[in-house]
Amino acid sequence: MIGGSIDQAKRLIDLYRATGRDAGHSDEKLQVGITSHFYIGETQEKALDDFYPYYQRYLSPETNGGRGWHIDRTQMGHLAARRGALMVGGPREVAEKILALSSELGVHRFLGQVDLGGMPQQMVHDSIERFGDIVAPSVRHVLTR
């Protein structure tokens, strides 16, 4: 999920599952994993502000051999909103989005692309630490009830 929304991903996942069932595979074998650009900041707003310059650089056609696109802060905010594809926010918001992927789409695995656009090493480290210390345990707690 590099762009778009959970609703757009749902259409693709539904197609995948229908095609898998038509090919004789059971629903249990048709597992789904999703990946997204990822950053966990101290708060939602701080995460968006801190991540934006690196995300903008990462997507830019100038740094992608002409294949990228220009994105402004407002557009990035829409992608990071509750139903958007971008996993950027505070720990609570990211945990809620991961849980939404599980409950609404039946996603079994989430892979965050954590280092992009020349992010400083400390920023990457802090995001991974917040994921491991706060987000993953809270998601696990809800999913294992």
DSSP file with accessible surface (Angstrom, degrees, kcal/mol):
  #  RESIDUE AA STRUCTURE BP1 BP2  ACC     N-H-->O    O-->H-N    N-H-->O    O-->H-N    TCO  KAPPA ALPHA  PHI   PSI    X-CA   Y-CA   Z-CA
    1    1 A M              0   0   43      0, 0.0    36,-0.5     0, 0.0     3,-0.1   0.000 360.0 360.0 360.0  92.2    0.0    0.0    0.0
    2    2 A I        -     0   0   82      1,-0.2     2,-0.3    34,-0.1    34,-0.1   0.740 360.0  -0.6 -93.6 -26.4    2.0    2.9   -1.2
    3    3 A G  S    S+     0   0   40     82,-0.1     2,-0.2     2,-0.1    -1,-0.2  -0.880 100.5  44.2-147.9 178.2   -1.0    5.1   -1.9
    4    4 A G  S    S-     0   0   28     -2,-0.3    81,-1.7    -3,-0.1     2,-0.3  -0.510  79.5 -65.8  85.5-147.2   -4.7    5.0   -1.8
    5    5 A S  B  >  -A   84   0A  29     79,-0.3     4,-2.1    -2,-0.2    79,-0.2  -0.854  37.7 -97.6-141.8 170.9   -6.8    3.7    1.0
    6    6 A I  H  > S+     0   0    2     77,-2.7     4,-2.4    -2,-0.3     5,-0.1   0.872 121.6  58.8 -59.1 -36.8   -7.9    0.7    3.0
    7    7 A D  H  > S+     0   0   73     76,-0.4     4,-1.4     1,-0.2    -1,-0.2   0.897 105.7  47.3 -63.2 -39.7  -11.0    0.5    0.8
    8    8 A Q  H  > S+     0   0   89      1,-0.2     4,-1.3    -3,-0.2    -1,-0.2   0.909 111.7  50.3 -67.7 -40.9   -8.9    0.3   -2.4
    9    9 A A  H  X S+     0   0   10     -4,-2.1     4,-2.6     1,-0.2     5,-0.2   0.883 104.1  60.5 -63.3 -36.1   -6.7   -2.4   -0.8
   10   10 A K  H  X S+     0   0   81     -4,-2.4     4,-3.0     1,-0.2     5,-0.2   0.903 100.4  53.9 -59.1 -41.4   -9.9   -4.3    0.2
   11   11 A R  H  X S+     0   0  156     -4,-1.4     4,-2.0     1,-0.2    -1,-0.2   0.919 111.4  45.3 -60.9 -41.8  -10.9   -4.7   -3.4
   12   12 A L  H  X S+     0   0  123     -4,-1.3     4,-2.6     2,-0.2    -2,-0.2   0.906 113.7  48.7 -68.3 -41.2   -7.6   -6.2   -4.3
   13   13 A I  H  X S+     0   0   15     -4,-2.6     4,-2.8     2,-0.2     5,-0.2   0.916 110.2  51.5 -66.3 -41.0   -7.6   -8.5   -1.3
   14   14 A D  H  X S+     0   0   69     -4,-3.0     4,-2.6    -5,-0.2    -1,-0.2   0.917 111.1  48.4 -61.2 -41.1  -11.2   -9.6   -2.1
   15   15 A L  H  X S+     0   0  108     -4,-2.0     4,-2.7    -5,-0.2     5,-0.2   0.925 110.7  51.2 -64.6 -43.5  -10.1  -10.4   -5.7
   16   16 A Y  H  X S+     0   0  101     -4,-2.6     4,-2.5     1,-0.2    -2,-0.2   0.936 112.9  45.3 -57.6 -47.4   -7.1  -12.4   -4.4
   17   17 A R  H  X S+     0   0   39     -4,-2.8     4,-2.7     2,-0.2    -2,-0.2   0.908 112.9  49.3 -67.6 -41.4   -9.2  -14.4   -2.1
   18   18 A A  H  X S+     0   0   35     -4,-2.6     4,-2.5    -5,-0.2    -1,-0.2   0.932 113.4  46.9 -62.8 -43.5  -11.9  -15.1   -4.7
   19   19 A T  H  X S+     0   0   81     -4,-2.7     4,-1.5     2,-0.2    -2,-0.2   0.910 112.2  50.8 -65.0 -40.8   -9.3  -16.2   -7.2
   20   20 A G  H  <>S+     0   0    8     -4,-2.5     5,-2.7    -5,-0.2    -2,-0.2   0.919 111.1  47.3 -62.1 -44.4   -7.6  -18.4   -4.6
   21   21 A R  H ><5S+     0   0  113     -4,-2.7     3,-1.9     1,-0.2    -2,-0.2   0.915 109.5  54.0 -63.6 -41.5  -10.9  -20.1   -3.7
   22   22 A D  H 3<5S+     0   0  145     -4,-2.5    -1,-0.2     1,-0.3    -2,-0.2   0.811 106.5  53.5 -61.3 -28.9  -11.7  -20.6   -7.4
   23   23 A A  T 3<5S-     0   0   70     -4,-1.5    -1,-0.3    -5,-0.2    -2,-0.2   0.380 127.9-100.5 -87.2   2.3   -8.3  -22.3   -7.7
   24   24 A G  T < 5S+     0   0   67     -3,-1.9     2,-0.3     1,-0.3    -3,-0.2   0.585  75.1 139.4  95.0  10.4   -9.2  -24.6   -4.8
   25   25 A H      < -     0   0   96     -5,-2.7    -1,-0.3    -6,-0.2     2,-0.1  -0.701  50.2-122.6 -90.6 142.3   -7.3  -23.0   -1.9
   26   26 A S    >>  -     0   0   48     -2,-0.3     3,-1.0     1,-0.1     4,-0.9  -0.419  22.4-114.8 -77.8 156.3   -8.9  -22.8    1.5
   27   27 A D  G >4 S+     0   0   81      1,-0.3     3,-0.6     2,-0.2    -1,-0.1   0.847 115.6  61.5 -58.1 -34.2   -9.4  -19.4    3.2
   28   28 A E  G 34 S+     0   0  146      1,-0.2    -1,-0.3     3,-0.0     3,-0.1   0.816 105.0  47.0 -63.5 -31.4   -7.0  -20.5    5.9
   29   29 A K  G <4 S+     0   0  160     -3,-1.0     2,-1.6     1,-0.2    -1,-0.2   0.662  93.3  82.6 -83.5 -14.9   -4.2  -20.8    3.3
   30   30 A L    <<  +     0   0   10     -4,-0.9    -1,-0.2    -3,-0.6     2,-0.1  -0.510  65.5 171.5 -92.0  69.2   -4.9  -17.5    1.7
   31   31 A Q        -     0   0  102     -2,-1.6     2,-0.4    -3,-0.1    76,-0.1  -0.463  19.5-145.7 -79.9 155.3   -3.0  -15.3    4.0
   32   32 A V        -     0   0   14     74,-0.5    76,-3.1    -2,-0.1    77,-1.5  -0.974  14.0-175.6-127.4 133.4   -2.5  -11.6    3.4
   33   33 A G  E     -b  109   0B  53     -2,-0.4     2,-0.4    75,-0.2    77,-0.2  -0.950   8.0-163.3-122.1 145.9    0.5   -9.4    4.2
   34   34 A I  E     -b  110   0B  16     75,-2.2    77,-2.6    -2,-0.4     2,-0.3  -0.986   1.9-163.4-129.4 142.2    0.6   -5.6    3.6
   35   35 A T  E     +b  111   0B  41     -2,-0.4     2,-0.3    75,-0.2    77,-0.2  -0.909  14.1 167.7-121.6 151.5    3.6   -3.3    3.5
   36   36 A S  E     -b  112   0B   1     75,-1.6    77,-2.9    -2,-0.3   -34,-0.1  -0.985  45.9 -86.5-154.5 155.1    3.5    0.5    3.8
   37   37 A H  E     -b  113   0B   3    -36,-0.5    50,-1.9    -2,-0.3     2,-0.4  -0.465  58.9-160.5 -61.6 145.4    5.9    3.4    4.3
   38   38 A F  E     +c   87   0C   5     75,-2.1     2,-0.3    48,-0.1    50,-0.2  -0.989  30.1 154.2-147.5 132.1    6.2    3.7    8.0
   39   39 A Y  E     -c   88   0C   7     48,-2.4    50,-1.8    -2,-0.4     2,-0.6  -0.890  18.2-160.7-158.1 130.9    7.1    6.1   10.7
   40   40 A I  E     -c   89   0C   0     -2,-0.3    50,-0.2    48,-0.2    90,-0.2  -0.954  18.4-179.1-112.9 117.8    6.1    6.4   14.3
   41   41 A G        -     0   0    0     48,-2.1     3,-0.1    -2,-0.6     6,-0.1  -0.396  46.3 -92.0-100.8-175.4    6.7    9.8   16.0
   42   42 A E  S    S+     0   0  121     48,-0.2     2,-0.3    -2,-0.1    48,-0.1   0.880 108.7   2.6 -66.0 -39.3    6.0   11.0   19.5
   43   43 A T  S  > S-     0   0   76     47,-0.1     4,-2.5     1,-0.1     5,-0.2  -0.905  81.9-101.8-138.5 169.3    2.6   12.3   18.4
   44   44 A Q  H  > S+     0   0   45     -2,-0.3     4,-2.2     2,-0.2     5,-0.2   0.951 120.5  42.6 -58.0 -53.4    0.5   12.3   15.3
   45   45 A E  H  > S+     0   0  107      1,-0.2     4,-2.5     2,-0.2     5,-0.2   0.913 115.0  49.2 -65.9 -40.8    1.3   15.9   14.3
   46   46 A K  H  > S+     0   0   77      1,-0.2     4,-3.0     2,-0.2     5,-0.3   0.906 109.6  53.1 -66.2 -38.2    4.9   15.6   15.2
   47   47 A A  H  X S+     0   0    0     -4,-2.5     4,-2.5     2,-0.2     5,-0.3   0.937 110.8  46.4 -61.3 -45.9    5.3   12.4   13.2
   48   48 A L  H  X S+     0   0    7     -4,-2.2     4,-2.0    -5,-0.2    -2,-0.2   0.931 115.3  46.0 -63.3 -44.7    3.7   14.1   10.1
   49   49 A D  H  < S+     0   0   84     -4,-2.5    -2,-0.2     1,-0.2    -1,-0.2   0.917 116.9  43.7 -64.8 -43.8    5.9   17.2   10.5
   50   50 A D  H  < S+     0   0   50     -4,-3.0     4,-0.4    -5,-0.2    -2,-0.2   0.877 118.2  43.3 -70.1 -38.1    9.1   15.2   11.0
   51   51 A F  H >X S+     0   0    0     -4,-2.5     4,-2.3    -5,-0.3     3,-0.7   0.805  93.7  81.0 -79.7 -30.7    8.5   12.6    8.3
   52   52 A Y  H 3X S+     0   0   39     -4,-2.0     4,-3.1    -5,-0.3     5,-0.3   0.863  87.4  51.7 -51.8 -50.1    7.3   14.9    5.5
   53   53 A P  H 3> S+     0   0   55      0, 0.0     4,-1.8     0, 0.0    -1,-0.2   0.890 115.1  43.7 -59.4 -34.2   10.6   16.3    4.2
   54   54 A Y  H <> S+     0   0   51     -3,-0.7     4,-2.5    -4,-0.4    -2,-0.2   0.881 114.3  48.7 -77.2 -38.2   12.0   12.7    3.8
   55   55 A Y  H  X S+     0   0    0     -4,-2.3     4,-2.4     2,-0.2     5,-0.2   0.924 111.2  50.9 -65.8 -43.2    8.8   11.3    2.3
   56   56 A Q  H  X S+     0   0   80     -4,-3.1     4,-1.4    -5,-0.3    -2,-0.2   0.932 113.2  45.2 -59.6 -46.8    8.7   14.2   -0.1
   57   57 A R  H  < S+     0   0  121     -4,-1.8     6,-0.3    -5,-0.3    -1,-0.2   0.912 111.4  53.3 -63.1 -42.9   12.3   13.6   -1.2
   58   58 A Y  H  < S+     0   0   80     -4,-2.5    -2,-0.2     1,-0.2    -1,-0.2   0.898 114.9  39.5 -61.4 -41.8   11.8    9.9   -1.4
   59   59 A L  H  < S+     0   0    6     -4,-2.4    10,-1.9    -5,-0.1    -1,-0.2   0.689  88.9 118.0 -82.2 -18.4    8.8   10.2   -3.8
   60   60 A S    >X  -     0   0   13     -4,-1.4     3,-1.2     8,-0.2     4,-0.8  -0.168  67.6-134.0 -56.3 136.4   10.2   13.0   -5.8
   61   61 A P  T 34>S+     0   0   28      0, 0.0     5,-3.0     0, 0.0     3,-0.4   0.816 105.6  64.6 -58.4 -27.2   10.8   12.4   -9.6
   62   62 A E  T 345S+     0   0  135      1,-0.2     3,-0.3     3,-0.2    -2,-0.1   0.795 109.7  35.6 -68.3 -28.8   14.2   14.0   -9.1
   63   63 A T  T <45S+     0   0   77     -3,-1.2    -1,-0.2    -6,-0.3    -3,-0.1   0.461 116.2  55.5-102.1  -2.2   15.3   11.3   -6.7
   64   64 A N  T ><5S-     0   0   35     -4,-0.8     3,-2.0    -3,-0.4    -1,-0.2  -0.037 115.0-101.7-118.9  27.7   13.5    8.4   -8.5
   65   65 A G  T 3 5S-     0   0   75     -3,-0.3    -3,-0.2     1,-0.3    -2,-0.1   0.838  83.7 -51.6  59.1  31.4   14.8    8.7  -12.0
   66   66 A G  T 3 <S+     0   0   58     -5,-3.0    -1,-0.3    -6,-0.2    -4,-0.1   0.431 120.8 103.4  88.3  -1.2   11.6   10.4  -13.1
   67   67 A R    <   +     0   0  194     -3,-2.0    -2,-0.1    -6,-0.3    -5,-0.1   0.551  64.3  75.5 -92.8  -9.2    9.3    7.7  -11.7
   68   68 A G        -     0   0   17     -8,-0.2     2,-0.3    -7,-0.1    -8,-0.2  -0.010  67.3-134.6 -88.3-162.9    8.1    9.5   -8.6
   69   69 A W        -     0   0  119    -10,-1.9     2,-0.4   -13,-0.1    -2,-0.1  -0.968  22.0-100.6-150.4 162.3    5.6   12.3   -8.0
   70   70 A H        -     0   0  119     -2,-0.3     2,-0.4   -10,-0.1   -14,-0.1  -0.724  37.1-174.9 -88.6 136.0    5.4   15.5   -6.0
   71   71 A I        -     0   0    7     -2,-0.4     2,-0.2   -15,-0.1   -11,-0.1  -0.993  10.6-149.6-131.1 137.2    3.4   15.4   -2.8
   72   72 A D     >  -     0   0   74     -2,-0.4     4,-2.4     1,-0.1     5,-0.2  -0.563  34.2-100.9-100.7 172.4    2.6   18.3   -0.5
   73   73 A R  H  > S+     0   0   63      1,-0.2     4,-2.3     2,-0.2     5,-0.1   0.873 121.0  53.0 -61.0 -38.6    2.1   18.1    3.2
   74   74 A T  H  > S+     0   0   93      2,-0.2     4,-1.9     1,-0.2    -1,-0.2   0.932 109.4  48.3 -64.1 -45.0   -1.7   18.2    2.9
   75   75 A Q  H  > S+     0   0   92      1,-0.2     4,-2.1     2,-0.2    -2,-0.2   0.916 111.2  50.6 -61.6 -43.0   -1.7   15.2    0.5
   76   76 A M  H  X S+     0   0    0     -4,-2.4     4,-1.9     1,-0.2    -1,-0.2   0.913 107.1  55.0 -62.2 -39.3    0.6   13.3    2.8
   77   77 A G  H  X S+     0   0   19     -4,-2.3     4,-0.6     1,-0.2    -1,-0.2   0.891 106.9  50.5 -60.2 -38.5   -1.7   14.0    5.7
   78   78 A H  H >< S+     0   0  130     -4,-1.9     3,-0.8     1,-0.2    -1,-0.2   0.908 109.7  50.1 -66.3 -40.6   -4.6   12.5    3.8
   79   79 A L  H 3< S+     0   0   31     -4,-2.1     7,-1.9     1,-0.2    -1,-0.2   0.819 112.3  48.2 -65.9 -29.8   -2.6    9.4    3.1
   80   80 A A  H 3< S+     0   0    2     -4,-1.9    -1,-0.2    -5,-0.2    -2,-0.2   0.517  90.4 110.9 -88.8  -3.8   -1.7    9.1    6.8
   81   81 A A  S X< S-     0   0   44     -3,-0.8     3,-2.2    -4,-0.6     7,-0.1  -0.072  92.1 -79.7 -65.5 172.6   -5.3    9.6    7.9
   82   82 A R  T 3  S+     0   0  123      1,-0.3    -1,-0.1     3,-0.0    18,-0.1   0.798 130.1  28.9 -45.6 -43.8   -7.3    6.8    9.5
   83   83 A R  T 3  S+     0   0   84     -5,-0.1   -77,-2.7   -78,-0.1   -76,-0.4   0.342  99.0 110.5-106.6   9.6   -8.2    5.0    6.3
   84   84 A G  B <  S-A    5   0A   7     -3,-2.2   -79,-0.3   -79,-0.2    -5,-0.1  -0.378  73.0-121.5 -83.6 165.4   -5.2    6.0    4.3
   85   85 A A  S    S+     0   0    0    -81,-1.7     2,-0.5    -2,-0.1    -5,-0.2   0.712  82.5  94.5 -79.1 -22.2   -2.4    3.8    3.1
   86   86 A L        -     0   0    1     -7,-1.9     2,-1.5   -82,-0.3    -2,-0.1  -0.601  64.1-149.9 -82.0 124.1    0.5    5.6    4.8
   87   87 A M  E     +c   38   0C   3    -50,-1.9   -48,-2.4    -2,-0.5     2,-0.4  -0.580  50.1 128.4 -91.8  74.0    1.5    4.3    8.3
   88   88 A V  E     +c   39   0C   1     -2,-1.5     2,-0.3   -50,-0.2   -48,-0.2  -0.997  31.1  77.8-130.9 130.3    2.7    7.5    9.8
   89   89 A G  E    S-c   40   0C   0    -50,-1.8   -48,-2.1    -2,-0.4   -45,-0.2  -0.982  77.9 -42.9 167.6-168.1    1.5    8.9   13.1
   90   90 A G     >  -     0   0    0     -2,-0.3     4,-2.4   -50,-0.2     5,-0.3  -0.318  67.3 -93.7 -77.7 170.4    1.9    8.6   16.9
   91   91 A P  H  > S+     0   0   21      0, 0.0     4,-2.4     0, 0.0     5,-0.2   0.897 124.7  50.3 -55.2 -42.7    1.9    5.1   18.5
   92   92 A R  H  > S+     0   0  155      1,-0.2     4,-2.5     2,-0.2     5,-0.2   0.938 111.5  47.2 -63.6 -45.7   -1.8    5.1   19.1
   93   93 A E  H  > S+     0   0   41      2,-0.2     4,-2.1     1,-0.2    -1,-0.2   0.909 113.5  47.4 -65.3 -41.4   -2.8    6.1   15.6
   94   94 A V  H  X S+     0   0    0     -4,-2.4     4,-2.5     2,-0.2     5,-0.2   0.925 111.4  50.7 -68.0 -41.5   -0.4    3.5   14.0
   95   95 A A  H  X S+     0   0    6     -4,-2.4     4,-2.5    -5,-0.3    -2,-0.2   0.930 110.1  50.6 -60.2 -43.8   -1.7    0.7   16.3
   96   96 A E  H  X S+     0   0   70     -4,-2.5     4,-2.1     1,-0.2    -1,-0.2   0.894 110.5  49.5 -61.4 -39.5   -5.3    1.6   15.4
   97   97 A K  H  X S+     0   0    7     -4,-2.1     4,-2.1     2,-0.2    -1,-0.2   0.910 110.5  49.3 -67.8 -40.4   -4.5    1.4   11.7
   98   98 A I  H  X S+     0   0   20     -4,-2.5     4,-1.8     1,-0.2    -2,-0.2   0.927 111.7  49.2 -64.7 -41.1   -2.7   -1.9   12.0
   99   99 A L  H  X S+     0   0   36     -4,-2.5     4,-2.9    -5,-0.2     5,-0.3   0.883 108.5  53.9 -65.0 -35.0   -5.7   -3.3   14.0
  100  100 A A  H  X>S+     0   0    3     -4,-2.1     4,-2.8     2,-0.2     5,-0.6   0.899 105.6  53.3 -66.0 -38.7   -8.0   -1.9   11.3
  101  101 A L  H  X5S+     0   0    2     -4,-2.1     6,-1.8     1,-0.2     4,-1.3   0.906 112.8  45.4 -60.7 -39.7   -6.0   -3.8    8.6
  102  102 A S  H  X5S+     0   0   34     -4,-1.8     4,-1.2     4,-0.2    -2,-0.2   0.957 120.4  36.1 -68.8 -50.1   -6.5   -7.0   10.7
  103  103 A S  H  <5S+     0   0   95     -4,-2.9    -2,-0.2     1,-0.2    -3,-0.2   0.901 126.1  35.2 -75.9 -39.2  -10.2   -6.6   11.4
  104  104 A E  H  <5S+     0   0   72     -4,-2.8    -3,-0.2    -5,-0.3    -1,-0.2   0.812 133.7  22.5 -85.7 -31.1  -11.4   -5.1    8.2
  105  105 A L  H  <<S-     0   0    5     -4,-1.3    -3,-0.2    -5,-0.6    -2,-0.2   0.489  95.4-121.7-115.2  -8.1   -9.1   -6.8    5.7
  106  106 A G     <  +     0   0   28     -4,-1.2   -74,-0.5    -5,-0.3    -4,-0.2   0.816  45.5 177.2  69.5  30.2   -8.1  -10.0    7.5
  107  107 A V        -     0   0   13     -6,-1.8    -1,-0.2     1,-0.1   -74,-0.2  -0.482  18.6-171.3 -71.1 134.2   -4.4   -9.0    7.2
  108  108 A H        +     0   0   93    -76,-3.1     2,-0.4     1,-0.2   -75,-0.2   0.698  67.5  27.4 -96.6 -28.0   -2.1  -11.5    8.8
  109  109 A R  E     -b   33   0B 185    -77,-1.5   -75,-2.2     2,-0.0     2,-0.4  -0.998  57.8-161.8-139.9 144.5    1.2   -9.6    8.6
  110  110 A F  E     -b   34   0B  44     -2,-0.4     2,-0.5   -77,-0.2   -75,-0.2  -0.992   6.0-168.9-125.3 131.8    2.3   -6.0    8.4
  111  111 A L  E     -b   35   0B 119    -77,-2.6   -75,-1.6    -2,-0.4     2,-0.5  -0.983  10.3-153.1-120.8 119.2    5.7   -4.9    7.1
  112  112 A G  E     -b   36   0B  19     -2,-0.5     2,-1.0   -77,-0.2   -75,-0.2  -0.811  11.4-141.4 -94.4 129.3    6.8   -1.3    7.6
  113  113 A Q  E     +b   37   0B  63    -77,-2.9   -75,-2.1    -2,-0.5     3,-0.1  -0.806  31.7 174.8 -85.9 104.1    9.3    0.3    5.3
  114  114 A V        +     0   0   39     -2,-1.0     2,-0.5     1,-0.2    -1,-0.1   0.559  50.7  55.5 -98.7 -12.8   11.1    2.3    7.9
  115  115 A D        +     0   0  106    -76,-0.0     2,-0.3     3,-0.0    -1,-0.2  -0.896  66.7 130.9-130.8 103.5   14.1    3.9    6.3
  116  116 A L    >   +     0   0    7     -2,-0.5     3,-1.0    -3,-0.1   -58,-0.1  -0.983  52.1  26.1-149.3 157.4   13.5    6.2    3.3
  117  117 A G  T 3  S-     0   0   13     -2,-0.3   -60,-0.1     1,-0.2    -1,-0.1   0.667 122.5 -61.9  68.3  17.5   14.3    9.6    1.8
  118  118 A G  T 3  S-     0   0   56      1,-0.2    -1,-0.2   -61,-0.1     3,-0.1   0.780  75.5-178.1  80.1  26.4   17.6   10.0    3.8
  119  119 A M    <   -     0   0   11     -3,-1.0    -1,-0.2     1,-0.1    -2,-0.1  -0.305  35.5-101.8 -57.0 139.9   16.0    9.9    7.2
  120  120 A P     >  -     0   0   59      0, 0.0     4,-2.0     0, 0.0     3,-0.5  -0.322  27.9-117.5 -62.1 147.4   18.6   10.3   10.0
  121  121 A Q  H  > S+     0   0  174      1,-0.2     4,-2.8     2,-0.2     5,-0.2   0.876 114.1  54.0 -55.5 -40.1   19.7    7.1   11.7
  122  122 A Q  H  > S+     0   0  114      1,-0.2     4,-2.9     2,-0.2    -1,-0.2   0.887 106.2  52.4 -64.7 -37.3   18.3    8.3   15.1
  123  123 A M  H  > S+     0   0   20     -3,-0.5     4,-2.0     2,-0.2    -1,-0.2   0.924 111.7  46.0 -64.0 -43.6   14.9    9.0   13.6
  124  124 A V  H  X S+     0   0   16     -4,-2.0     4,-2.5     2,-0.2     5,-0.2   0.940 113.6  49.9 -63.3 -46.6   14.7    5.5   12.1
  125  125 A H  H  X S+     0   0   94     -4,-2.8     4,-2.7     1,-0.2    -2,-0.2   0.924 110.2  49.3 -58.0 -47.4   15.9    4.0   15.4
  126  126 A D  H  X S+     0   0   43     -4,-2.9     4,-2.5     1,-0.2    -1,-0.2   0.889 110.6  50.7 -63.7 -38.3   13.4    6.0   17.5
  127  127 A S  H  X S+     0   0    0     -4,-2.0     4,-2.2     2,-0.2    -1,-0.2   0.937 112.1  46.3 -64.8 -45.1   10.5    4.9   15.2
  128  128 A I  H  X S+     0   0   84     -4,-2.5     4,-2.7     1,-0.2     5,-0.2   0.911 112.0  52.0 -63.5 -41.0   11.5    1.2   15.4
  129  129 A E  H  X S+     0   0   94     -4,-2.7     4,-3.0    -5,-0.2     5,-0.3   0.919 108.7  49.6 -62.7 -43.5   11.8    1.5   19.2
  130  130 A R  H  X>S+     0   0   39     -4,-2.5     4,-2.2   -90,-0.2     5,-1.9   0.893 111.3  50.7 -62.7 -37.7    8.3    3.0   19.5
  131  131 A F  I  <>S+     0   0   64     -4,-2.2     5,-3.3     3,-0.2    -2,-0.2   0.963 115.9  40.3 -62.9 -50.0    7.0    0.2   17.4
  132  132 A G  I  <5S+     0   0   41     -4,-2.7    -2,-0.2     1,-0.2    -1,-0.2   0.859 123.3  38.3 -68.8 -35.9    8.7   -2.5   19.5
  133  133 A D  I  <5S+     0   0  113     -4,-3.0    -1,-0.2    -5,-0.2    -3,-0.2   0.781 135.5   7.6 -87.2 -29.7    8.0   -0.9   22.9
  134  134 A I  I  X5S+     0   0   83     -4,-2.2     4,-1.6    -5,-0.3    -3,-0.2   0.762 125.2  42.9-119.6 -55.2    4.5    0.6   22.4
  135  135 A V  I  ><S+     0   0    0     -5,-1.9     4,-2.7     2,-0.2     5,-0.3   0.963 112.1  47.4 -69.8 -55.4    2.7   -0.4   19.1
  136  136 A A  H  ><S+     0   0   12     -5,-3.3     4,-3.0     1,-0.2     5,-0.2   0.926 113.3  48.2 -57.0 -46.5    3.5   -4.1   18.8
  137  137 A P  H  > S+     0   0   53      0, 0.0     4,-2.4     0, 0.0    -1,-0.2   0.913 113.2  47.9 -62.2 -37.7    2.6   -5.0   22.4
  138  138 A S  H  X S+     0   0   47     -4,-1.6     4,-1.7     2,-0.2    -2,-0.2   0.908 113.9  46.6 -71.1 -36.2   -0.7   -3.1   22.2
  139  139 A V  H  X S+     0   0   16     -4,-2.7     4,-2.6     2,-0.2     5,-0.2   0.948 113.3  49.3 -66.8 -46.3   -1.6   -4.7   18.9
  140  140 A R  H  X S+     0   0  151     -4,-3.0     4,-1.8    -5,-0.3    -2,-0.2   0.904 107.5  55.8 -58.5 -41.1   -0.7   -8.1   20.2
  141  141 A H  H  < S+     0   0  120     -4,-2.4    -1,-0.2    -5,-0.2     4,-0.2   0.915 111.9  41.8 -59.1 -45.3   -2.8   -7.5   23.3
  142  142 A V  H >< S+     0   0   56     -4,-1.7     3,-1.1     1,-0.2    -1,-0.2   0.922 115.4  49.3 -69.6 -43.0   -5.9   -6.8   21.3
  143  143 A L  H 3< S+     0   0   93     -4,-2.6    -1,-0.2     1,-0.2    -2,-0.2   0.713 109.3  51.5 -74.4 -18.6   -5.3   -9.6   18.8
  144  144 A T  T 3<        0   0  108     -4,-1.8    -1,-0.2    -5,-0.2    -2,-0.2   0.353 360.0 360.0-101.2   7.7   -4.7  -12.3   21.4
  145  145 A R    <         0   0  212     -3,-1.1    -3,-0.0    -4,-0.2    -4,-0.0  -0.355 360.0 360.0 -71.5 360.0   -7.8  -11.7   23.5
